[in-house]
Amino acid sequence: MARNSLKGVFRELFFVVLTGLALGAAADAAVPGGVLRDWKTLLRDVDVLVPVQRLSARRVKDLLAHEEIVVVDGRSVMAYRSRHPQGALQILFADPDPGLMRHASRVAGKAVLVIAETHQAVQARDLAQRLVREAGAREAATLIGGWEGWCEEGLPVSEGQEGL
């Protein structure tokens, strides 16, 4: 008796799952472009897939002395023109797409460090992830303490528009 009722439960479960799959497929077919986005877009939005290191200014100083690192400044144009990390490219947090397109060839295959104001740590991480996913950077990091940490460590600074 228990065996028959267990068999009935599995049969009902099978039909519920099958009905759900059929309804999902119908809904996907009915919506232009489908309900699910393509896998590339779906994966681009998953932060876990692109780990971003957080480096101290002292570690960055050591790395700059021994490795080629592309530094990206995400701060405002006014802040960048005033003072910025020497040799840094500028890609604005507020509108990163033009900068990503303009500088993609300079970051592709390289390690990238994104600099921000201290309160912009989340924006710095997001830009670092986009540089890996969309511009082909090999790996990305942000600086603990941001621009203030860069200056406190005495890392090289420039003025003007060189990386715009």
C-alpha positions, 0 to 999 in steps of 0.5 A: 500500500505504501509502495503504491502511494509513493509511486503516485507521489513520484508520478505527480511530481514528474508531471508537475516538473514536466508541466513547469518545463513546458510552460517555461519553454512556451513563455520563453518562445512568446517573449521577443528575445526570450526570457533568459538572456544569452549566456555571455550577458548572464555571465557578465553580470555575475561578480563571483566569476571575476575576482578582484584583489584589494592591494595595499599601497606598499604592495602596489609600490613593489609591483610597480617596481617589478611588473608592468601594471596598467593603472586606471583612474576612475575619478572625475575629469577635474580630479584627474586633470588636477593630479593623477597616478603617473601614466594612468588611463582615465575611465570614468565610473560615471560613464565607463563605456567610452573609456573602455572602448578607447583603452581596451587595447592598452589593458588587454592581457595585462594586470590592471589596478583601478584607483578611486576616491576612498568612498568609491571602492564599490565603483572601483571593483565594478570597473575592475571586473568590467576591465577583465570581462569586456576589455580583456585585462588578465587580472584586476585589483583595486587600491586599499585607501584609493587615491589617498593611499596612493598619495600617502605612499608617495607613489608617482603623480602627474598633472594634466590630460595625458591618459584621457 
